[in-house]
Amino acid sequence: MTLDDLSGVDTVTNAPTSGQALLYNGTNWVPGSELSTSRITGVKQNFNGELDIYLGHASYTPVHRILFRHRLNIVQVWGLDSKAQFINTNYYGIEIDGTVTKVRGAAGQGIITTNLGAQSDDRLKFSETSMTYDRATSLLGLVPILEYEKVLTLMTAEEEATFESGGDGFASRKAADPDADLTLLNPLHEAGTIAQRLQGTDAEFMVTAGNDKAASCVKYDQLTCINTRVLQGLLDKVDALTARVAALEG
């Protein structure tokens, strides 16, 4: 007995080749490719090598579309809708919503500032009050500006102590994983402030607190606004002194 003896099976008219399987064409079982974009609902391969995947329930309108493209030696993944999420099971990752790009992490959610600028729409804000010069200088005085060496991986207390003494605090990590990304382990020289030193002060609103898995962050964009207000106050003082000098000289 052979396959052709089974009802509706035809491997004589079109002999199968290596890797093919029997597929039902509506009348008979015939050899064909087991997986192809034409046999998967919602998947289409374009003439230029792009792969479209359409997602969604039949009752949803519109159906979402993801485009996989390989062009100029770059693999691109396009979400052809205004909103897309690239997150893991912990909801950590990136969310794109219109012109806003957000990053989700263990410490919470933040907005990635791009050349579009940070969100500053009046429709997002309420209870606005003008910041006085005295308030701005008071907040600015609470922010210590330091120079330091910084790594991009959270250190243990022992690793930090080794770095402080002049050693390589991550030496054991590098030895355990020779293929580790050194850009995350090698220190860089920076200037800035320390989030923990602002906690418990009036400047605490400029801090996103971290935890055992996520670093604490400083909202430097807010610090920039406070610096701007201090500068405005100083310019007002310069104008006043200039006027007084002019009056005395006159």
C-alpha positions as CSV (number, residue, x, y, z in Angstrom):
1,M,0.0,0.0,0.0
2,T,1.3,3.5,-0.9
3,L,0.1,7.1,-0.1
4,D,-1.5,7.2,-3.5
5,D,-3.8,4.4,-2.5
6,L,-5.4,6.7,0.1
7,S,-8.5,8.5,-1.0
8,G,-7.9,12.0,-2.2
9,V,-4.0,11.8,-2.1
10,D,-2.2,12.5,-5.3
11,T,1.6,12.4,-5.4
12,V,1.9,11.2,-8.9
13,T,0.7,14.2,-10.9
14,N,3.1,16.5,-8.8
15,A,5.9,14.5,-7.2
16,P,7.0,15.8,-3.8
17,T,10.4,17.3,-3.2
18,S,12.6,17.2,-0.1
19,G,11.0,19.2,2.7
20,Q,7.5,19.3,1.3
21,A,4.4,18.0,3.1
22,L,0.9,16.9,2.0
23,L,-1.5,19.9,1.9
24,Y,-5.1,19.9,1.1
25,N,-6.0,22.1,-1.9
26,G,-9.7,21.9,-1.5
27,T,-10.0,18.7,-3.6
28,N,-7.0,16.5,-3.0
29,W,-4.0,16.2,-0.7
30,V,-1.0,17.3,-2.8
31,P,2.7,18.0,-2.1
32,G,3.4,21.6,-1.1
33,S,5.5,23.9,1.2
34,E,4.5,23.3,4.8
35,L,4.9,26.9,5.8
36,S,4.6,29.9,3.4
37,T,3.2,33.4,3.8
38,S,0.4,32.5,1.4
39,R,-0.8,29.7,3.8
40,I,-0.8,31.9,7.0
41,T,-3.8,34.2,7.5
42,G,-2.7,37.8,8.0
43,V,0.9,37.3,6.7
44,K,2.0,38.6,3.3
45,Q,5.4,38.8,1.7
46,N,5.9,41.8,-0.6
47,F,7.8,41.8,-3.8
48,N,10.8,43.7,-2.3
49,G,11.4,41.2,0.5
50,E,9.2,43.0,3.1
51,L,7.1,40.8,5.4
52,D,3.7,42.2,6.5
53,I,1.9,40.7,9.5
54,Y,-1.7,41.8,10.2
55,L,-2.9,41.4,13.7
56,G,-6.3,41.7,15.3
57,H,-9.7,40.1,15.8
58,A,-12.1,40.0,12.8
59,S,-14.4,42.4,14.7
60,Y,-11.7,45.0,15.3
61,T,-11.2,47.9,13.0
62,P,-8.6,48.7,11.8
63,V,-6.4,45.6,12.0
64,H,-3.0,46.4,13.3
65,R,0.0,45.8,11.0
66,I,3.6,45.1,11.6
67,L,6.2,45.3,8.9
68,F,9.5,43.5,8.9
69,R,12.0,44.9,6.5
70,H,15.6,44.2,5.6
71,R,17.1,47.2,3.7
72,L,20.7,48.5,3.4
73,N,21.9,45.8,5.7
74,I,19.6,47.0,8.5
75,V,16.7,45.0,9.9
76,Q,13.8,47.2,10.6
77,V,10.5,46.5,12.5
78,W,7.8,48.9,11.8
79,G,4.5,49.2,13.6
80,L,2.2,50.9,11.1
81,D,-0.1,52.4,13.7
82,S,0.2,55.4,16.0
83,K,0.9,53.3,19.0
84,A,3.3,50.4,19.6
85,Q,4.8,48.6,22.6
86,F,8.0,46.6,22.8
87,I,7.8,45.2,26.4
88,N,8.5,42.0,28.2
89,T,6.2,40.1,30.7
90,N,7.1,42.6,33.4
91,Y,5.9,45.5,31.2
92,Y,9.5,46.8,31.0
93,G,10.5,48.2,27.6
94,I,9.5,51.0,25.2
95,E,6.1,52.4,24.3
96,I,5.6,54.6,21.3
97,D,2.3,56.6,21.3
98,G,2.0,59.1,18.5
99,T,5.0,61.5,18.8
100,V,5.8,60.4,22.4
101,T,8.3,57.7,23.2
102,K,8.1,56.3,26.8
103,V,10.5,53.9,28.6
104,R,9.1,51.5,31.2
105,G,11.4,50.1,33.9
106,A,11.3,48.8,37.4
107,A,11.4,52.3,38.8
108,G,8.4,53.5,36.8
109,Q,7.7,55.1,33.4
110,G,9.5,58.1,31.8
111,I,9.4,60.0,28.6
112,I,12.3,59.9,26.3
113,T,13.1,63.5,25.1
114,T,13.8,63.7,21.4
115,N,14.3,66.6,18.9
116,L,10.5,67.1,19.3
117,G,11.1,68.3,22.8
118,A,9.6,67.3,26.2
119,Q,5.8,67.3,26.7
120,S,4.8,70.8,27.8
121,D,1.2,71.1,26.7
122,D,-1.1,73.3,28.8
123,R,-3.8,70.5,28.6
124,L,-1.5,68.3,30.7
125,K,-1.1,70.8,33.6
126,F,-3.1,72.5,36.2
127,S,-2.6,74.6,39.4
128,E,0.2,76.5,37.7
129,T,2.0,79.1,39.8
130,S,5.0,81.3,39.0
131,M,8.2,80.3,40.6
132,T,9.8,83.2,42.5
133,Y,13.5,84.0,42.3
134,D,13.9,83.2,46.0
135,R,12.2,79.8,45.6
136,A,14.4,78.9,42.6
137,T,17.6,79.9,44.4
138,S,16.5,78.0,47.5
139,L,16.0,74.8,45.4
140,L,19.2,75.3,43.5
141,G,21.2,75.6,46.7
142,L,20.0,72.1,47.7
143,V,21.6,70.4,44.6
144,P,25.2,69.4,45.1
145,I,27.2,69.5,41.9
146,L,29.9,66.8,41.9
147,E,32.5,65.2,39.6
148,Y,32.6,61.4,39.8
149,E,33.2,58.2,38.0
150,K,30.1,56.4,36.9
151,V,29.2,52.9,35.7
152,L,26.0,51.9,34.0
153,T,25.4,48.8,36.1
154,L,24.3,48.9,39.8
155,M,27.1,48.1,42.1
156,T,27.1,46.2,45.4
157,A,28.6,47.8,48.4
158,E,31.6,45.6,48.1
159,E,32.1,46.5,44.4
160,E,31.8,50.2,45.2
161,A,34.4,50.0,48.0
162,T,36.8,48.3,45.6
163,F,36.3,51.1,43.0
164,E,36.8,53.7,45.8
165,S,40.1,52.1,46.7
166,G,41.4,52.3,43.1
167,G,40.6,48.7,42.1
168,D,38.2,47.3,39.5
169,G,35.0,46.6,41.3
170,F,33.7,44.5,38.4
171,A,36.7,42.3,38.0
172,S,34.9,39.2,39.2
173,R,32.0,39.9,36.8
174,K,34.3,40.3,33.9
175,A,36.1,37.1,34.8
176,A,32.8,35.2,35.1
177,D,31.6,36.5,31.7
178,P,34.4,37.3,29.2
179,D,31.7,38.4,26.7
180,A,30.1,41.0,29.0
181,D,29.3,44.4,27.5
182,L,32.2,46.5,28.8
183,T,30.3,49.7,28.1
184,L,28.1,48.8,31.1
185,L,31.0,47.9,33.4
186,N,33.8,50.4,32.6
187,P,33.5,53.7,34.5
188,L,33.2,57.1,32.8
189,H,34.0,60.6,34.2
190,E,31.0,62.8,34.6
191,A,29.7,65.9,36.4
192,G,26.2,66.0,38.0
193,T,24.4,65.3,41.2
194,I,23.3,62.3,43.3
195,A,19.6,61.4,43.5
196,Q,19.8,60.1,47.1
197,R,21.2,63.5,48.3
198,L,18.0,65.2,47.1
199,Q,15.6,62.8,48.8
200,G,14.1,64.2,52.0
201,T,14.6,67.8,50.8
202,D,12.4,70.3,49.0
203,A,14.1,69.3,45.8
204,E,12.9,65.7,46.2
205,F,10.3,66.2,43.4
206,M,13.2,66.1,40.9
207,V,14.0,62.5,41.8
208,T,12.5,59.2,40.6
209,A,13.3,56.8,43.4
210,G,14.9,53.4,42.4
211,N,14.9,50.1,44.1
212,D,17.1,46.9,44.3
213,K,16.8,46.4,40.5
214,A,16.5,50.0,39.2
215,A,18.7,53.1,39.7
216,S,17.4,56.3,41.1
217,C,17.1,59.1,38.6
218,V,17.3,62.9,38.6
219,K,15.0,64.8,36.3
220,Y,17.6,67.2,34.9
221,D,15.1,68.9,32.7
222,Q,13.4,70.3,35.8
223,L,16.7,71.4,37.1
224,T,17.3,73.2,33.8
225,C,14.0,75.1,34.4
226,I,15.1,76.1,37.9
227,N,18.5,77.3,36.5
228,T,16.6,79.3,33.9
229,R,14.5,81.0,36.7
230,V,17.7,81.9,38.7
231,L,19.3,83.3,35.5
232,Q,16.2,85.4,34.8
233,G,16.4,86.8,38.4
234,L,20.1,87.6,38.0
235,L,19.4,89.4,34.7
236,D,16.7,91.4,36.4
237,K,19.3,92.5,39.0
238,V,21.8,93.4,36.3
239,D,19.2,95.5,34.6
240,A,18.4,97.3,37.9
241,L,22.1,97.9,38.7
242,T,22.7,99.1,35.2
243,A,19.8,101.6,35.6
244,R,21.2,102.8,38.9
245,V,24.7,103.3,37.5
246,A,23.2,105.2,34.6
247,A,21.2,107.4,37.0
248,L,24.3,108.2,39.1
249,E,26.4,109.0,36.1
250,G,23.7,111.2,34.7
